[in-house]
């Protein structure tokens, strides 16, 4: 496996943790709404919104990790082309 593949697995694992954390926040939102516990510093909306955001991010990382992987590991052809352009610009004053 290449480093790019390891990074893709790491992104998927982070996505799984984000998904589980979001589900936990939704459970807390339901418990908060039913007066099972109260936290004066938080509200029902916090748990609900934070839970949905984590679920969306988790699903995105699990289902489409290549979005982040392609950003982190740019295409080598593009890098080589930009290096060649920079060298050509330096040689032609």
C-alpha positions as CSV (number, residue, x, y, z in Angstrom):
1,X,0.0,0.0,0.0
2,X,1.1,3.5,-0.8
3,X,1.0,6.4,1.6
4,X,-2.0,7.7,-0.4
5,X,-3.9,4.5,0.4
6,X,-3.1,4.7,4.1
7,X,-4.3,8.3,4.1
8,X,-7.6,7.2,2.5
9,X,-8.1,4.6,5.2
10,X,-7.3,7.2,7.9
11,X,-9.9,9.5,6.4
12,X,-12.5,6.7,6.4
13,X,-11.7,5.9,10.0
14,X,-12.1,9.6,11.0
15,X,-15.4,9.6,9.1
16,X,-16.6,6.6,11.1
17,X,-15.7,8.3,14.3
18,X,-17.5,11.5,13.2
19,X,-20.6,9.5,12.2
20,X,-20.7,7.7,15.6
21,X,-20.2,11.0,17.4
22,X,-23.0,12.5,15.5
23,X,-25.3,9.6,16.3
24,X,-24.3,10.0,20.0
25,X,-25.2,13.7,19.8
26,X,-28.6,12.9,18.3
27,X,-29.3,10.5,21.2
28,X,-28.3,13.2,23.6
29,X,-30.6,15.6,21.8
30,X,-33.5,13.2,22.4
31,X,-32.6,12.7,26.0
32,X,-32.2,16.4,26.5
33,X,-35.6,17.1,24.9
34,X,-37.3,14.5,27.1
35,X,-35.8,16.1,30.3
36,X,-33.6,13.1,31.0
37,X,-30.8,15.4,31.8
38,X,-30.2,19.2,31.8
39,X,-27.1,21.2,31.0
40,X,-27.5,24.9,31.6
41,X,-24.7,25.7,29.2
42,X,-26.2,23.7,26.2
43,X,-29.5,23.6,24.5
44,X,-31.5,21.0,22.5
45,X,-30.6,22.8,19.3
46,X,-26.9,22.5,19.9
47,X,-27.0,18.7,20.2
48,X,-29.4,18.4,17.2
49,X,-27.4,20.7,14.9
50,X,-24.0,19.4,16.0
51,X,-25.2,15.8,15.6
52,X,-26.4,16.3,12.0
53,X,-23.3,18.2,11.0
54,X,-21.1,15.3,12.3
55,X,-23.3,12.7,10.5
56,X,-23.0,14.6,7.2
57,X,-19.2,15.0,7.6
58,X,-18.8,11.4,8.6
59,X,-20.8,10.1,5.7
60,X,-18.9,12.4,3.3
61,X,-15.5,11.1,4.6
62,X,-16.7,7.4,4.5
63,X,-18.4,7.6,1.0
64,X,-16.1,10.1,-0.8
65,X,-12.6,10.1,0.9
66,X,-11.0,10.8,-2.5
67,X,-12.1,14.5,-2.2
68,X,-9.7,15.0,0.7
69,X,-7.1,12.5,-0.6
70,X,-6.9,14.2,-4.0
71,X,-6.5,17.6,-2.3
72,X,-3.7,16.3,0.0
73,X,-2.0,14.2,-2.7
74,X,-2.1,16.4,-5.8
75,X,-1.7,14.9,-9.2
76,X,2.0,14.4,-10.0
77,X,1.6,15.5,-13.6
78,X,0.4,18.9,-12.5
79,X,3.3,19.3,-10.1
80,X,5.8,18.3,-12.8
81,X,4.3,20.8,-15.3
82,X,4.4,23.7,-12.9
83,X,8.0,22.9,-12.0
84,X,8.9,22.9,-15.7
85,X,7.2,26.2,-16.2
86,X,9.0,27.7,-13.2
87,X,12.4,26.5,-14.6
88,X,11.6,27.9,-18.0
89,X,10.7,31.3,-16.5
90,X,13.9,31.4,-14.5
91,X,16.0,30.6,-17.6
92,X,14.4,33.3,-19.8
93,X,15.0,36.6,-18.1
